[in-house]
Amino acid sequence: MSTVDLGIDLGTTMTKVAAVDEAGTVVGDAAVATAWSEPGDGRSERTPESVVEAVERLLDEVVAALPAGTGVRSVGITSMAEAGTLLDTDGAARSPVMAWHDPRGDEQAAVLPEDLARAFPERTGLPVGHVATLFKLLWLRDEGLDLRGLQWLGAPELVLHRLGGRRVAERSLLGRTGLLDVHTGGWWHPGLDLLGVDGSLVPDAVAAGEPVGTVRADHPVVPLRGAVLTMAGHDHAVAAAATGCGTPGSALDSFGTAEAWLAASDHVPEPEVVGRLSHEGISVYPHVVRGSTALIGGTRTGLVLKRVQRILGATEDPARSELDAAALLLAPGDSADVRVTGFGMEDREVVVHLGSDHHTPAHVWRAALDGGTARGRAVLATLERAGVPVERIVVAGGWARMRSVVAARGDLAPLVEVGDVEQPGTWGAARFGAWAATGGAAGDPDPRPPADWFAH
C-alpha cells in the first residue's frame, strides 16, 4: 500500500493542504482563502473554530482525491506566527484568533516600563510592538480577561490538538511570542510577571519535527486515523528549510506581498547585538533546522511592485511580460531620474518621484526594482555586521516568476538561485511529518531534522 505525508500551511492569505508521496512528489493539494473578519479600527480576527473547520474541510478534500487504498503516514503543520487563542481547563477557547498584524496591543507596548522596553528586544529577539503575542495578551488582560488558569495555543498547535495531538508549543513559533528568552531557551520571566501568570500559560515546548501524538481514532476522515502528528513551525523558516536555506551562510528571499529575508546562523548573537538587530528591523528566534538560529527581516517590496504595476497598467499579461522584458534592457540605476519610495515596514505610502520628463514605463519599473534591491542590500549588510554573512540566496514566491525581479537580486550574494519548490510551506510541512513518522528525532539531543533532509 502506498502512503503519503500531509502538509498543512496556515497562511495569512491562504490555508493550504498538500499530500506528498514517499518520493517527495506532491500528489494532491487544496486551498481556501483564510477568512478574517474585520470589526473595524484595523482589527482582523477569526474564531478558533473557523480555523479548525477550514483545515478539516481541506483534509477531507485532499484525502478523498487520493487513489483508493492510499494510507496517510503523517501530518505536519506550518503556520504564520503570533496568532492563536487561550483555552480554559475544559479546552474551550476564551479569545478570538487575532491576526499578527492586528493593532491590538499597540497601547500596551507604548507604556511598557522603560527597563522592560530596553530588555525585551535583547532577550526575546523581537521589537517592542503589537505583533509579538505578549502585547495582545496584555490587551486581553486589560479588557478584563483573567489569564490565570488559561493556556495559550498558537493557531497551528490548536489544529494539531483538535486532530488528536497533545498541547504543545513549537519553539520557532514560541520564539515569536515575546515569552521566550532566545539566549537561555527558557521563559522570559519579566513578561510572564507582567501578565500575572507563570510558565503554565504555555504548554510544553517541542522542537520542529518531534512526534506529538497521532490523529484520534474517531476522526471522520478514516485514512487519517493513527497518522503521526508533528509541528513543522514558522512558515518562513519551514519555507527556508524546504528550499535548502537552513544552513549558515544561506538566506531565503521569500518574495510575496512582503519580502521576508530569512537567514540561518550557527549561533545566537550576544544580547546587545540581538537588541541592535531588533532596532534595525531584524528578529532573532529558533530555527526549525538542526544547529541553526533564524534571523528575519522584512520589507514591503512586493506591495510596492504591485502598486507600481497598477500605475503602469501592467498587472496582467501581455503588458506585464512586455514591462518585464523592457526593464531587462536597462542596467541597474538606469532609471531616468525616477525614484520610488515606501519599502520600509514602517512606511504607509508608496511614492513615485519623477525627476525628469525622459522616463518610460520601463524606467519607472527599473526604479522600483532598484529601490527594493537597496532595501535588501541594507538587510544583508546589517546581518553581516552582526556576524551572519550571507553567501547564497534562494528567491521564492510569486515575484520570482518575473525575470527582471530575479535579475535585480543577482548582485546581492555570490550565488543567487530561484527556488524550485512550488509550495515550500506545505511541501516542507509534509517533510517534517515524514521525519517524525520515520523516527528521525529519536535519541538525538537536537531532534530537529538536518538541512540535508530536505534535499530534492
N, C-alpha and C positions, 0 to 999 in steps of 0.2 A: 504494500500500500504506500503511495506517495504521501509526503507530508509537506506542509507549508508553515512558515512563521509569519505572523501578522504584525504589522507595524501601524500604530495609531499616532497621528500628529494633530494635536490640539492647537491650531494656529489662531492668531488674532483675526484673520480674514476668512480662512477656510479650515474646516475639520476634515481630516482625510484618514482613510484606512487602505492599506495595501497588503496583498498576500505575496510572499517571496518564497520561491521553491529552494530546495537544498543546493542548487547550483548558483543561487543568488540572482535569479531572474524574476522580475515582477510578473506574476501570472494573473493578477486581478486587482482592481482598485475601485474606489468610490469616494466621492467627496460631497460636501454640502457647505454652503456659506455659514460661517459662525454668526449666529443670530443674537446680536446685542440689543437690548432696549436702551433708550436714551431719555431718561427722565428730565433732562434739562441741565443747564449750567455746566455743560461739557461732560456730564456723567455718563458712564457706559457700564451696564451690568447685565447679568443673566441669573436665572435661578439655577441652583446646583442641579436640580432635577433635569433641566433642559440640557445641561452639559452631558449628563449620563445618557439621556434618551437619544441624543443625536449620535453618540458613539454606538449605542446598541443597534440603532437602525442601520448604520453603515456596516457593522459587523455582520448583521443578518444578510445584507445585500451581497457583500463580498463572498461570504461562505456559501451562500446559495448558488452563486455563479461558478463555484469550483467544480471540477469533474467529480462525478459520483465516486464515493469511496476515499476521497482525499481527506487525510487527517490534519488536524491543527496541532502542531507541536508546542507553540509558544505564542505569547502576546507581549510585545514590548511597546512602551508608551513614551513619546516625547511631547514637549509642550512649550508654549510661551511660559514665561516665568511670572512671578509676583501675584498672579490671580489665584484665588482659592476661596475656601469657606471655613467656618467654625462649626464643629459638630459637638453636640452635647453627649452625655454618657449613654443615651439611648440611640445615638447615631443620627439624630435629626439635625439638619442644617439650621443654624441660627443666624446666618448672614448671607447676603447675595454674593455672587462671584463678581467682584468689581474688576474691570479691565485694568491692565497695568498702567494704561495712560489716563485712567480716570483721575481727576484732580483732587479727589477727597484725600485728605492728609496733608495738603499744602500748608494749611494754617498751623497744624501741629508741628510740621517741620520748621516753620518760621519762628516758632517760640521755643525750639529745643534749647535747653540751657547751654551756655557758651562752652563749658568744659566737654559736654557730650557732643556738641556740634563739631568740636575740634577732634575728638577721639573717634567719632563714628566712621569717617572715611578711612582713617588709618587702620582701624581694627576690622571693619566689615568689608572694606574694599569697594564701597558704594558711595555715591554722592548723597548728601542730605537733600531729600525731596520726596514728593508723593509717590514716586514709582516703587521704592522699597516697601515691602509689605508692612514693616513695623509701623509706618506712619498711617496706613489705612487701619491697622488695628487700634492705634491711638484714637483715630477718628471714631471708630465704632465704640470704643470705651467712653469717649466724651459725649456720644449720642445716647449713652445710658445702658449699653450692653455690658453686663458683668462678665468679664473674661475668665474668671475663676471657674475651674471645672470644665472649661471648653478646650477643644483641641483643634489646632489649625491643620488643614489638609489642603495642599495645592490642588488645582483642578485635575491634573493627571493622577495624583495619588487618590483623589476621591473616586475617579473612574475605576482605578485598579481595585480599590477597596470594595466598590459595588460589584465588581466582577467576581470577587471572592478572595482577593489578597488581603493581607493584614495591613493595618495602618502603618505607613512608613513615611519618611521624608528623605527623598533622594538628595545627595549632597550638592550637586550643581544647582538644583532648584532652591535648596535651603540657603545656598550662598547668595541668592538674590533677595532674601527676605529682610536682611539687616539684623538678623538674630544670631548669625554665625560669626565667630571670630576666625578669620581666614588664616591667622598665624598659628593658633593652637588647635583648630579643628573642633573646638568646643563652643559653648554658648557665649555670646556677648552679653554678659550678665547685666551691665547697666541698662540694656534695652529691656530685658525681662523685668528688672526692677521698676523701670519707668511704666511698664504695663501693669505692674502689680501682680505678676504671676511668676511661676517657676518653670523649670525645663519641661514639665509635663504638658505645656502648651503645644509642644510639637512632638510627634511620635518618634520612634527610634529612627536614627539616621542610617541610611544604607548607601552603598556605592552603586553607581550605574552598572547594570548587568547582573546584580545579585538576584537570585530567585527569591520571591517574596510571597509564595503561595501558588495556588492553582485556581483555574476557573471553577466556580462552585458546581456541584453535582446536579443542581436543579436548573441550570441555565437553560433558557428556552431554545438557544441555538445548540443543538445536541453535539455537533462536532467540536465545539469549543470546550466542552466539559473535560476537566483534567489538564488542560493546556497550562504550561508553566507561565507564570506572570513575572514581569520584571519592569522596573523603571529605567528608561534609557536616559532621561534627564532633559536639560535645557535644549530647546530646539536648535539654537545657533551652534552649540557645542556638538550636538549629535550630527548636524549637517557637516561640521568641520571634520569629525571623525569619518563620516561616510565618504568624503571627498579626499581623504588622505592627508588632512591638515592637522592631525592630532599630535605630531611630534614637534619638539622645539625647533625653531628656525622657520616654521611654516605658518601661514595665515590663510584663513578663508575670507574672501571678499564676497559676502552674501548680499547680493545686489537686487533688492526689491524696492518697495516704496521708500524704505530707509536702506542705507548702505551700512551694513554692520561688518566691521573688521574684527575678526576673532583670531588672535594669535595664541600659540602654545609656548609655554615656558617650562623649564625643568626645575623651577624654584618659585617660591613666593617671595617677591621683593620685600625689603625691610619696611617696617611700618611707615616711616617718614616718606619713603618712595611710593608706597601704596597710596598714602594720603595725597601726595602731589599728583599722581596719576588720576586719582578721582577728581581733583580740582581741574584737571585738563581734559576731563570727559572720558576717561578710560577706567572701567571697572575691573576688579580682580576677584576671581571666585574659583571653586574647584572645577576642574575639567572632568569630562566623562571618560577620558582615556588614561590608562595606567601611566603613572610617572609624570603627568603634565598638570600644569595650572593654566587656567584660561584668563586671558586679558581681552576685553572687548570695548571697542569704541564705535560710535555711530555718527553718521552724517545724514542729511536729508537729500542726498544726491538724486535718488530715484524720483522723489517728489518734484525736485527742481526740473529734472529732464522731462518728466511728463508734462509739466506746465509749459515748458518751452516748446515742446512738440505741439501742444494745443495752440499756442500763439502762432506757430508756423503752419498750422493746418496739416500736420504730418503725423497724426496719431495712428493712421491706418495706411496699409499699402494701397496703391503704389507710392504714394507721397513719402511714406516713412522710408522705404528702401532707397528712393531717389536721394533723400536727405542723407542717409547713411553713406551712400556711395560718394556724394559730393564732398562730405566732410573728410573722407579718407584722402582726398586730393590736397587737403590743406595741412600744413605742418602744425604741430603744437605751437600756440602763440600767434598763429596767423588768423587773427580774429577781426581785422579791420577796425580796431579800437572799440570793439564791443566787449562789455564786461557783464557777467551775470553774478548776482549775489543771492544769499539766502540758504547756504548749505549747512549752516550750523544747527545743531539740535535745539538751540535756544532761539533761533530765528522764527519769525512768524510770516514774513513776506518773501516772495521771490521777485527780484527786480532785474530788468534788463536795461543796462546803461549803454546808450548809443553815443559813441564818441565822434562819429563822422557820418557822412552820407554815402560811404563807399562799401557798405556791408551788403551781403547776400544772406539768404536763409542759412546757407552752409556756414558762414562766418558766425552767425548767432549760435548755431549748434556747436561749432568749434569752441566758442567762448564758454558755453555751458559745460562741455566736456573738460575743458581746461580748469574751470573752477572746481569741479568735483575731484579732478586729479590732484589739485593743490591741497584740498582738504585731506585726501587720502595720504598724500606725502607727509602732511603735518602729523597725522595719527602715527604713521610708521616712524617718523623721527622721534616722537615722544616715547614710543616703545624702545627704540634703540638707546635713547638716553637713560632709560630705566634698566638697561642690561638685557633687553629682549629683542635682539635684531631679527629681522625677517629676510630670509634668503629666497623663499619660494611662496608665491601667491597663487591660489586657485580661485578663479572668478566663477560664481554660480548664481543662478537666479534669472528672472525674466530678462533683465537688461543684457545678459551675456549673449543674447541672440543677435544683437546689433554689433557688426564688425567694428564700427567706429568707437563704440564704448569699450570694447576689449582692447583695441589698439591704443586707446588713451591710457590704459593701465600698464602698457608694455614696458615702461622705463622705471616702474616703481620697485622692482626687485630683479635680481639676476635671472630668475626663472618665473614666468607668468604663464599660467595654463588656464584653459576653460574646463570646468568640471564636467565629467561625462556621466554623472548620476542624475537621472531625470527628476526624481523626487527624493533628495537626500534625507529629508526628515523621516518619511515613512520607511524608506529602504533601510536607513540607519537604525531606526527603532526595531525593525524586524531582525536585523543582525544582532542587536543586543539581546533580543529574545532567544535567538539561536545560541548565543554564548551562554545564557542562563540555562537553557534546556540541555546542553551538552556537558554541563558541569565544569565550564571553563573557569569559574571563580573558586572552585573547591580548593581549600587548603592554602590559598595564596594570601599573604598579608595585605596585598593591594588587589582586591577582587575585580577591579575594572579591566575590561579587555585591553590588550595591547593594540597599538596603532595598526600593526600588520593584519589584525583580524578582519579589517575592512577592505583588504586588497581585493580588487575585482578586475 
